[in-house]
Amino acid sequence: MRDLELYLHIPFCVRKCAYCDFLSAPAGRERQEAYLRALKKEVEAFPDKETHQVSTIFFGGGTPSILPGEWIAELMELLSREFRIKSDAEITIECNPGTADSGKLRTWRKAGINRLSLGLQSADDRELALLGRIHTWTDFLHTYETAREAGFANLNVDLMSALPGQTVQSWERTLAQVLALTPEHISAYSLIIEEGTPFYERYHEDAVLRERGEQPRELPSEEEEREMYRLTEQTLSAAGMKRYEISNYARPGYECRHNIGYWIGAEYAGFGLGAASFLKFTRYRNPENMQAYLAGDFSGREVTPLSEKDRMEEFMFLGLRMTQGVSEQEFRKRFGKSPEEIYGEVLQKHITDGLLKRENGQIALTARGLDLSNVVMADFLLE
């Protein structure tokens, strides 16, 4: 049986954050119930279940934690009936602080969910308000402590740097306050000003100024952003959290197996509005029209078979996100050629420039290469 990862998209939230361009929006209970019915039907209709065993499950969004705990338990029961789930499967749910009480957290644990991903972003209440978050630092602390009491021994905390008005010092305080809680995993991202969001209207010109090397008015300068980036690795590494991917840090044994699957090209099935799947070298994406989804109409599903060229590119630029890099032996096993035969000039260029290294059969970004990862990865797109 082949391993399969499952992703279930819950596209609902209490309020849309000012920086968010995810496929999510507030909705009433009636719409949520209708969506859950459609989601269950999609799960039931998935083919070839007997050829796969589920290694990870991820409830993402949106904010899955706003749904009643019993609804998530029902989905877990359905997945257990429809799929063979491995006994050691990693099962994650995203949770915004303040949206899950003790009863809900205990219901999730009883249902088999064993990993919680908490969307904090900042320990500074002023920064949280600016982002449009619905919680405070105190709300986060309460949810975190309640999750521990409910039996969650694998907690991730999402953090975001380079926020408008944020200083290196306030970011340093956020890192220190979160580390004092000893979470097992931290995802630390820099803010990206996404088109179509309120932040884009407010800060796009600022972002352009920074890209030109000029001084922005409200966003941190390029130098300050780089300092926050360096401070993140130094502080988390000193606290015993290993950087295993560009934006992810974990204590030994707590790396996110679900996300690693994406980076190494594992098969996954996505259920829900706009959800993506990768099966038998083919990518699928569900329609983003809610009415069509609720009606069970998937005629608008995108289907994209990947050529060998596509798969080589993804193997390299997704795999290089991980600090251990990509395996030369695995590349030969998948494609019948060595990385040197396909990417010889690119490899030599970036090794000479000190951005890539080859050690023990692995090709990986150097510390400087991690800083310039987008530049390096773009060169692995074949003409």
Summary of the structure (lengths in Angstrom):
residues: 383
radius of gyration: 21.2
end to end distance: 35.6
largest distance: 59.4
contacts: 1212
relative contact order: 0.11
helix: 44%
strand: 23%
